[in-house]
Amino acid sequence: MMYADLVDMNDFTSAIAELGVVCDSTESDNVKRSIETWLGKAAPSESKQFWATVSRIEEDGILLPEVESLIYWSHELEAVGQ
């Protein structure tokens, strides 16, 4: 039997919290604001680590729809140089 790693908002916010991104809730808009605020203050090395973490989460697990949407949004944010 194969087990999949399902990634929900709790998993996602826990992973980015390890980097210092503080989210008051797991509500999508709150998480987005927290990410934008944190990235606006992050050093280049911290930002690089954040994007690596997002990529790892995306590659390693099966994303629940809310997390998948948030990661898609984060790729758009990365594309504009945040």
Biopython code that builds the backbone (N, CA, C, O; Angstrom):
import numpy as np
from Bio.PDB.StructureBuilder import StructureBuilder

atoms = [
    (1, "MET", "N", (0.844, -1.171, 0.000)),
    (1, "MET", "CA", (0.000, 0.000, 0.000)),
    (1, "MET", "C", (0.893, 1.238, 0.000)),
    (1, "MET", "O", (1.910, 1.289, 0.691)),
    (2, "MET", "N", (0.494, 2.224, -0.783)),
    (2, "MET", "CA", (1.265, 3.454, -0.894)),
    (2, "MET", "C", (0.597, 4.550, -0.074)),
    (2, "MET", "O", (-0.622, 4.716, -0.114)),
    (3, "TYR", "N", (1.400, 5.288, 0.663)),
    (3, "TYR", "CA", (0.876, 6.398, 1.453)),
    (3, "TYR", "C", (1.358, 7.707, 0.850)),
    (3, "TYR", "O", (2.533, 7.856, 0.516)),
    (4, "ALA", "N", (0.452, 8.634, 0.717)),
    (4, "ALA", "CA", (0.796, 9.941, 0.169)),
    (4, "ALA", "C", (0.864, 10.958, 1.297)),
    (4, "ALA", "O", (0.141, 10.863, 2.289)),
    (5, "ASP", "N", (1.733, 11.915, 1.123)),
    (5, "ASP", "CA", (1.850, 12.998, 2.087)),
    (5, "ASP", "C", (0.921, 14.118, 1.633)),
    (5, "ASP", "O", (1.243, 14.868, 0.711)),
    (6, "LEU", "N", (-0.227, 14.223, 2.285)),
    (6, "LEU", "CA", (-1.175, 15.282, 1.959)),
    (6, "LEU", "C", (-0.753, 16.559, 2.676)),
    (6, "LEU", "O", (-0.531, 16.557, 3.886)),
    (7, "VAL", "N", (-0.645, 17.635, 1.928)),
    (7, "VAL", "CA", (-0.208, 18.908, 2.493)),
    (7, "VAL", "C", (-1.416, 19.824, 2.629)),
    (7, "VAL", "O", (-2.030, 20.218, 1.637)),
    (8, "ASP", "N", (-1.750, 20.162, 3.889)),
    (8, "ASP", "CA", (-2.841, 21.104, 4.124)),
    (8, "ASP", "C", (-2.250, 22.435, 4.591)),
    (8, "ASP", "O", (-1.031, 22.578, 4.677)),
    (9, "MET", "N", (-3.112, 23.406, 4.891)),
    (9, "MET", "CA", (-2.640, 24.731, 5.288)),
    (9, "MET", "C", (-1.849, 24.686, 6.587)),
    (9, "MET", "O", (-0.907, 25.460, 6.758)),
    (10, "ASN", "N", (-2.209, 23.797, 7.503)),
    (10, "ASN", "CA", (-1.436, 23.673, 8.743)),
    (10, "ASN", "C", (-0.005, 23.233, 8.445)),
    (10, "ASN", "O", (0.948, 23.762, 9.018)),
    (11, "ASP", "N", (0.137, 22.268, 7.549)),
    (11, "ASP", "CA", (1.474, 21.806, 7.159)),
    (11, "ASP", "C", (2.265, 22.932, 6.499)),
    (11, "ASP", "O", (3.436, 23.152, 6.806)),
    (12, "PHE", "N", (1.599, 23.639, 5.587)),
    (12, "PHE", "CA", (2.269, 24.711, 4.853)),
    (12, "PHE", "C", (2.719, 25.825, 5.790)),
    (12, "PHE", "O", (3.868, 26.264, 5.732)),
    (13, "THR", "N", (1.813, 26.284, 6.657)),
    (13, "THR", "CA", (2.176, 27.377, 7.561)),
    (13, "THR", "C", (3.221, 26.933, 8.580)),
    (13, "THR", "O", (4.046, 27.742, 9.004)),
    (14, "SER", "N", (3.202, 25.677, 8.974)),
    (14, "SER", "CA", (4.240, 25.168, 9.885)),
    (14, "SER", "C", (5.606, 25.183, 9.206)),
    (14, "SER", "O", (6.611, 25.535, 9.824)),
    (15, "ALA", "N", (5.635, 24.801, 7.940)),
    (15, "ALA", "CA", (6.904, 24.778, 7.205)),
    (15, "ALA", "C", (7.477, 26.180, 7.042)),
    (15, "ALA", "O", (8.677, 26.383, 7.226)),
    (16, "ILE", "N", (6.634, 27.146, 6.698)),
    (16, "ILE", "CA", (7.167, 28.498, 6.513)),
    (16, "ILE", "C", (7.430, 29.187, 7.849)),
    (16, "ILE", "O", (8.237, 30.114, 7.920)),
    (17, "ALA", "N", (6.759, 28.744, 8.902)),
    (17, "ALA", "CA", (7.032, 29.293, 10.240)),
    (17, "ALA", "C", (8.457, 28.965, 10.669)),
    (17, "ALA", "O", (9.083, 29.744, 11.388)),
    (18, "GLU", "N", (8.971, 27.827, 10.236)),
    (18, "GLU", "CA", (10.351, 27.452, 10.550)),
    (18, "GLU", "C", (11.348, 28.445, 9.967)),
    (18, "GLU", "O", (12.482, 28.548, 10.436)),
    (19, "LEU", "N", (10.917, 29.177, 8.937)),
    (19, "LEU", "CA", (11.771, 30.191, 8.317)),
    (19, "LEU", "C", (11.595, 31.559, 8.968)),
    (19, "LEU", "O", (12.378, 32.479, 8.730)),
    (20, "GLY", "N", (10.559, 31.678, 9.788)),
    (20, "GLY", "CA", (10.286, 32.953, 10.445)),
    (20, "GLY", "C", (9.048, 33.666, 9.950)),
    (20, "GLY", "O", (8.757, 34.778, 10.391)),
    (21, "VAL", "N", (8.307, 33.043, 9.035)),
    (21, "VAL", "CA", (7.068, 33.640, 8.530)),
    (21, "VAL", "C", (5.969, 33.349, 9.544)),
    (21, "VAL", "O", (5.581, 32.197, 9.741)),
    (22, "VAL", "N", (5.473, 34.401, 10.183)),
    (22, "VAL", "CA", (4.458, 34.246, 11.223)),
    (22, "VAL", "C", (3.081, 34.482, 10.615)),
    (22, "VAL", "O", (2.811, 35.551, 10.065)),
    (23, "CYS", "N", (2.215, 33.484, 10.716)),
    (23, "CYS", "CA", (0.841, 33.577, 10.217)),
    (23, "CYS", "C", (-0.104, 33.505, 11.406)),
    (23, "CYS", "O", (-0.034, 32.575, 12.209)),
    (24, "ASP", "N", (-0.990, 34.493, 11.516)),
    (24, "ASP", "CA", (-1.943, 34.522, 12.626)),
    (24, "ASP", "C", (-3.019, 33.454, 12.498)),
    (24, "ASP", "O", (-3.625, 33.047, 13.489)),
    (25, "SER", "N", (-3.249, 33.007, 11.272)),
    (25, "SER", "CA", (-4.236, 31.956, 11.031)),
    (25, "SER", "C", (-3.830, 31.209, 9.767)),
    (25, "SER", "O", (-2.871, 31.580, 9.090)),
    (26, "THR", "N", (-4.572, 30.156, 9.461)),
    (26, "THR", "CA", (-4.304, 29.404, 8.238)),
    (26, "THR", "C", (-5.236, 29.832, 7.110)),
    (26, "THR", "O", (-5.303, 29.172, 6.074)),
    (27, "GLU", "N", (-5.945, 30.918, 7.307)),
    (27, "GLU", "CA", (-6.826, 31.459, 6.270)),
    (27, "GLU", "C", (-5.941, 31.996, 5.144)),
    (27, "GLU", "O", (-4.959, 32.692, 5.400)),
    (28, "SER", "N", (-6.289, 31.673, 3.912)),
    (28, "SER", "CA", (-5.442, 31.947, 2.757)),
    (28, "SER", "C", (-5.016, 33.411, 2.638)),
    (28, "SER", "O", (-3.835, 33.687, 2.432)),
    (29, "ASP", "N", (-5.942, 34.342, 2.762)),
    (29, "ASP", "CA", (-5.583, 35.757, 2.625)),
    (29, "ASP", "C", (-4.622, 36.199, 3.720)),
    (29, "ASP", "O", (-3.729, 37.008, 3.471)),
    (30, "ASN", "N", (-4.797, 35.679, 4.918)),
    (30, "ASN", "CA", (-3.884, 35.997, 6.015)),
    (30, "ASN", "C", (-2.490, 35.465, 5.724)),
    (30, "ASN", "O", (-1.499, 36.155, 5.963)),
    (31, "VAL", "N", (-2.407, 34.253, 5.213)),
    (31, "VAL", "CA", (-1.114, 33.648, 4.890)),
    (31, "VAL", "C", (-0.427, 34.449, 3.789)),
    (31, "VAL", "O", (0.779, 34.691, 3.857)),
    (32, "LYS", "N", (-1.182, 34.861, 2.780)),
    (32, "LYS", "CA", (-0.609, 35.674, 1.699)),
    (32, "LYS", "C", (-0.024, 36.974, 2.238)),
    (32, "LYS", "O", (1.096, 37.345, 1.888)),
    (33, "ARG", "N", (-0.779, 37.668, 3.089)),
    (33, "ARG", "CA", (-0.284, 38.924, 3.674)),
    (33, "ARG", "C", (0.982, 38.681, 4.485)),
    (33, "ARG", "O", (1.929, 39.464, 4.420)),
    (34, "SER", "N", (0.993, 37.601, 5.241)),
    (34, "SER", "CA", (2.169, 37.277, 6.055)),
    (34, "SER", "C", (3.387, 37.015, 5.180)),
    (34, "SER", "O", (4.490, 37.463, 5.493)),
    (35, "ILE", "N", (3.189, 36.295, 4.094)),
    (35, "ILE", "CA", (4.290, 36.000, 3.173)),
    (35, "ILE", "C", (4.802, 37.286, 2.533)),
    (35, "ILE", "O", (6.010, 37.521, 2.490)),
    (36, "GLU", "N", (3.895, 38.113, 2.040)),
    (36, "GLU", "CA", (4.302, 39.370, 1.401)),
    (36, "GLU", "C", (5.077, 40.257, 2.371)),
    (36, "GLU", "O", (6.106, 40.828, 2.012)),
    (37, "THR", "N", (4.581, 40.369, 3.592)),
    (37, "THR", "CA", (5.253, 41.190, 4.605)),
    (37, "THR", "C", (6.639, 40.642, 4.910)),
    (37, "THR", "O", (7.615, 41.391, 4.957)),
    (38, "TRP", "N", (6.720, 39.340, 5.114)),
    (38, "TRP", "CA", (7.997, 38.716, 5.457)),
    (38, "TRP", "C", (9.000, 38.855, 4.316)),
    (38, "TRP", "O", (10.157, 39.208, 4.545)),
    (39, "LEU", "N", (8.560, 38.577, 3.081)),
    (39, "LEU", "CA", (9.473, 38.674, 1.943)),
    (39, "LEU", "C", (9.960, 40.103, 1.742)),
    (39, "LEU", "O", (11.087, 40.325, 1.298)),
    (40, "GLY", "N", (9.105, 41.075, 2.070)),
    (40, "GLY", "CA", (9.502, 42.472, 1.944)),
    (40, "GLY", "C", (10.635, 42.853, 2.879)),
    (40, "GLY", "O", (11.343, 43.829, 2.631)),
    (41, "LYS", "N", (10.815, 42.099, 3.943)),
    (41, "LYS", "CA", (11.855, 42.381, 4.940)),
    (41, "LYS", "C", (12.998, 41.364, 4.908)),
    (41, "LYS", "O", (14.028, 41.567, 5.551)),
    (42, "ALA", "N", (12.820, 40.288, 4.172)),
    (42, "ALA", "CA", (13.783, 39.179, 4.199)),
    (42, "ALA", "C", (15.076, 39.530, 3.470)),
    (42, "ALA", "O", (15.077, 40.243, 2.467)),
    (43, "ALA", "N", (16.162, 39.011, 4.001)),
    (43, "ALA", "CA", (17.457, 39.104, 3.324)),
    (43, "ALA", "C", (17.413, 38.187, 2.101)),
    (43, "ALA", "O", (16.624, 37.243, 2.065)),
    (44, "PRO", "N", (18.252, 38.456, 1.101)),
    (44, "PRO", "CA", (18.258, 37.599, -0.091)),
    (44, "PRO", "C", (18.421, 36.108, 0.226)),
    (44, "PRO", "O", (17.791, 35.269, -0.417)),
    (45, "SER", "N", (19.248, 35.778, 1.196)),
    (45, "SER", "CA", (19.440, 34.360, 1.541)),
    (45, "SER", "C", (18.173, 33.762, 2.153)),
    (45, "SER", "O", (17.859, 32.595, 1.917)),
    (46, "GLU", "N", (17.446, 34.560, 2.937)),
    (46, "GLU", "CA", (16.190, 34.087, 3.532)),
    (46, "GLU", "C", (15.131, 33.897, 2.454)),
    (46, "GLU", "O", (14.380, 32.921, 2.469)),
    (47, "SER", "N", (15.082, 34.835, 1.524)),
    (47, "SER", "CA", (14.132, 34.735, 0.417)),
    (47, "SER", "C", (14.411, 33.484, -0.414)),
    (47, "SER", "O", (13.487, 32.765, -0.795)),
    (48, "LYS", "N", (15.679, 33.234, -0.688)),
    (48, "LYS", "CA", (16.064, 32.041, -1.456)),
    (48, "LYS", "C", (15.633, 30.775, -0.725)),
    (48, "LYS", "O", (15.145, 29.829, -1.343)),
    (49, "GLN", "N", (15.815, 30.764, 0.589)),
    (49, "GLN", "CA", (15.416, 29.606, 1.390)),
    (49, "GLN", "C", (13.896, 29.428, 1.370)),
    (49, "GLN", "O", (13.400, 28.302, 1.329)),
    (50, "PHE", "N", (13.162, 30.537, 1.400)),
    (50, "PHE", "CA", (11.700, 30.467, 1.328)),
    (50, "PHE", "C", (11.266, 29.799, 0.027)),
    (50, "PHE", "O", (10.454, 28.873, 0.041)),
    (51, "TRP", "N", (11.812, 30.273, -1.105)),
    (51, "TRP", "CA", (11.397, 29.714, -2.401)),
    (51, "TRP", "C", (11.798, 28.250, -2.526)),
    (51, "TRP", "O", (11.079, 27.462, -3.141)),
    (52, "ALA", "N", (12.925, 27.881, -1.954)),
    (52, "ALA", "CA", (13.336, 26.472, -1.963)),
    (52, "ALA", "C", (12.363, 25.627, -1.149)),
    (52, "ALA", "O", (12.038, 24.504, -1.533)),
    (53, "THR", "N", (11.900, 26.165, -0.031)),
    (53, "THR", "CA", (10.934, 25.452, 0.808)),
    (53, "THR", "C", (9.614, 25.270, 0.073)),
    (53, "THR", "O", (9.028, 24.188, 0.107)),
    (54, "VAL", "N", (9.143, 26.322, -0.590)),
    (54, "VAL", "CA", (7.896, 26.228, -1.359)),
    (54, "VAL", "C", (8.036, 25.166, -2.450)),
    (54, "VAL", "O", (7.128, 24.359, -2.649)),
    (55, "SER", "N", (9.153, 25.164, -3.147)),
    (55, "SER", "CA", (9.378, 24.162, -4.200)),
    (55, "SER", "C", (9.403, 22.749, -3.634)),
    (55, "SER", "O", (8.845, 21.826, -4.226)),
    (56, "ARG", "N", (10.057, 22.584, -2.479)),
    (56, "ARG", "CA", (10.120, 21.258, -1.851)),
    (56, "ARG", "C", (8.730, 20.771, -1.468)),
    (56, "ARG", "O", (8.386, 19.612, -1.701)),
    (57, "ILE", "N", (7.933, 21.655, -0.881)),
    (57, "ILE", "CA", (6.566, 21.288, -0.495)),
    (57, "ILE", "C", (5.778, 20.868, -1.726)),
    (57, "ILE", "O", (5.052, 19.874, -1.707)),
    (58, "GLU", "N", (5.929, 21.632, -2.784)),
    (58, "GLU", "CA", (5.199, 21.352, -4.026)),
    (58, "GLU", "C", (5.605, 20.010, -4.625)),
    (58, "GLU", "O", (4.755, 19.277, -5.130)),
    (59, "GLU", "N", (6.871, 19.688, -4.574)),
    (59, "GLU", "CA", (7.375, 18.456, -5.176)),
    (59, "GLU", "C", (7.140, 17.222, -4.317)),
    (59, "GLU", "O", (6.941, 16.127, -4.843)),
    (60, "ASP", "N", (7.160, 17.391, -2.993)),
    (60, "ASP", "CA", (7.158, 16.237, -2.095)),
    (60, "ASP", "C", (5.787, 15.712, -1.698)),
    (60, "ASP", "O", (5.678, 14.563, -1.272)),
    (61, "GLY", "N", (4.755, 16.505, -1.823)),
    (61, "GLY", "CA", (3.469, 16.061, -1.313)),
    (61, "GLY", "C", (2.334, 16.252, -2.294)),
    (61, "GLY", "O", (2.490, 16.848, -3.360)),
    (62, "ILE", "N", (1.201, 15.733, -1.903)),
    (62, "ILE", "CA", (-0.035, 15.961, -2.646)),
    (62, "ILE", "C", (-0.700, 17.150, -1.973)),
    (62, "ILE", "O", (-1.047, 17.099, -0.793)),
    (63, "LEU", "N", (-0.871, 18.209, -2.730)),
    (63, "LEU", "CA", (-1.369, 19.457, -2.175)),
    (63, "LEU", "C", (-2.888, 19.488, -2.164)),
    (63, "LEU", "O", (-3.537, 19.197, -3.170)),
    (64, "LEU", "N", (-3.439, 19.840, -1.027)),
    (64, "LEU", "CA", (-4.875, 20.081, -0.982)),
    (64, "LEU", "C", (-5.146, 21.369, -1.754)),
    (64, "LEU", "O", (-4.268, 22.228, -1.841)),
    (65, "PRO", "N", (-6.350, 21.518, -2.318)),
    (65, "PRO", "CA", (-6.632, 22.636, -3.227)),
    (65, "PRO", "C", (-6.255, 24.019, -2.700)),
    (65, "PRO", "O", (-5.736, 24.840, -3.456)),
    (66, "GLU", "N", (-6.502, 24.289, -1.437)),
    (66, "GLU", "CA", (-6.183, 25.608, -0.889)),
    (66, "GLU", "C", (-4.673, 25.866, -0.907)),
    (66, "GLU", "O", (-4.235, 26.981, -1.189)),
    (67, "VAL", "N", (-3.894, 24.854, -0.613)),
    (67, "VAL", "CA", (-2.435, 24.986, -0.632)),
    (67, "VAL", "C", (-1.942, 25.096, -2.068)),
    (67, "VAL", "O", (-1.049, 25.891, -2.361)),
    (68, "GLU", "N", (-2.514, 24.308, -2.957)),
    (68, "GLU", "CA", (-2.133, 24.377, -4.362)),
    (68, "GLU", "C", (-2.365, 25.784, -4.907)),
    (68, "GLU", "O", (-1.522, 26.321, -5.624)),
    (69, "SER", "N", (-3.493, 26.370, -4.571)),
    (69, "SER", "CA", (-3.805, 27.733, -4.996)),
    (69, "SER", "C", (-2.805, 28.731, -4.418)),
    (69, "SER", "O", (-2.364, 29.642, -5.119)),
    (70, "LEU", "N", (-2.448, 28.569, -3.161)),
    (70, "LEU", "CA", (-1.494, 29.460, -2.509)),
    (70, "LEU", "C", (-0.106, 29.338, -3.143)),
    (70, "LEU", "O", (0.583, 30.344, -3.317)),
    (71, "ILE", "N", (0.299, 28.144, -3.483)),
    (71, "ILE", "CA", (1.604, 27.954, -4.121)),
    (71, "ILE", "C", (1.592, 28.536, -5.527)),
    (71, "ILE", "O", (2.586, 29.124, -5.954)),
    (72, "TYR", "N", (0.493, 28.386, -6.253)),
    (72, "TYR", "CA", (0.375, 29.012, -7.572)),
    (72, "TYR", "C", (0.520, 30.524, -7.429)),
    (72, "TYR", "O", (1.243, 31.157, -8.198)),
    (73, "TRP", "N", (-0.168, 31.103, -6.443)),
    (73, "TRP", "CA", (-0.065, 32.535, -6.168)),
    (73, "TRP", "C", (1.382, 32.912, -5.845)),
    (73, "TRP", "O", (1.871, 33.943, -6.307)),
    (74, "SER", "N", (2.063, 32.088, -5.062)),
    (74, "SER", "CA", (3.443, 32.407, -4.681)),
    (74, "SER", "C", (4.369, 32.413, -5.894)),
    (74, "SER", "O", (5.313, 33.202, -5.944)),
    (75, "HIS", "N", (4.112, 31.543, -6.873)),
    (75, "HIS", "CA", (4.922, 31.545, -8.092)),
    (75, "HIS", "C", (4.720, 32.850, -8.863)),
    (75, "HIS", "O", (5.668, 33.390, -9.434)),
    (76, "GLU", "N", (3.495, 33.351, -8.877)),
    (76, "GLU", "CA", (3.237, 34.641, -9.520)),
    (76, "GLU", "C", (3.978, 35.751, -8.785)),
    (76, "GLU", "O", (4.533, 36.651, -9.414)),
    (77, "LEU", "N", (3.988, 35.689, -7.471)),
    (77, "LEU", "CA", (4.693, 36.669, -6.648)),
    (77, "LEU", "C", (6.195, 36.610, -6.930)),
    (77, "LEU", "O", (6.855, 37.642, -7.046)),
    (78, "GLU", "N", (6.718, 35.410, -7.035)),
    (78, "GLU", "CA", (8.146, 35.234, -7.316)),
    (78, "GLU", "C", (8.496, 35.800, -8.691)),
    (78, "GLU", "O", (9.560, 36.393, -8.868)),
    (79, "ALA", "N", (7.605, 35.616, -9.658)),
    (79, "ALA", "CA", (7.857, 36.079, -11.019)),
    (79, "ALA", "C", (7.986, 37.600, -11.107)),
    (79, "ALA", "O", (8.689, 38.116, -11.976)),
    (80, "VAL", "N", (7.311, 38.313, -10.210)),
    (80, "VAL", "CA", (7.402, 39.779, -10.227)),
    (80, "VAL", "C", (8.542, 40.278, -9.344)),
    (80, "VAL", "O", (8.712, 41.482, -9.156)),
    (81, "GLY", "N", (9.318, 39.344, -8.806)),
    (81, "GLY", "CA", (10.519, 39.706, -8.079)),
    (81, "GLY", "C", (10.351, 40.011, -6.620)),
    (81, "GLY", "O", (11.178, 40.720, -6.045)),
    (82, "GLN", "N", (9.318, 39.507, -6.002)),
    (82, "GLN", "CA", (9.114, 39.735, -4.560)),
    (82, "GLN", "C", (10.117, 38.962, -3.761)),
    (82, "GLN", "O", (10.107, 39.023, -2.531)),
]
sb = StructureBuilder()
sb.init_structure("model")
sb.init_model(0)
sb.init_chain("A")
sb.init_seg("    ")
for serial, (resi, resn, name, xyz) in enumerate(atoms, 1):
    if name == "N":
        sb.init_residue(resn, " ", resi, " ")
    sb.init_atom(name, np.array(xyz, "f"), 0.0, 1.0, " ", f" {name:<3s}", serial, name[0])
structure = sb.get_structure()
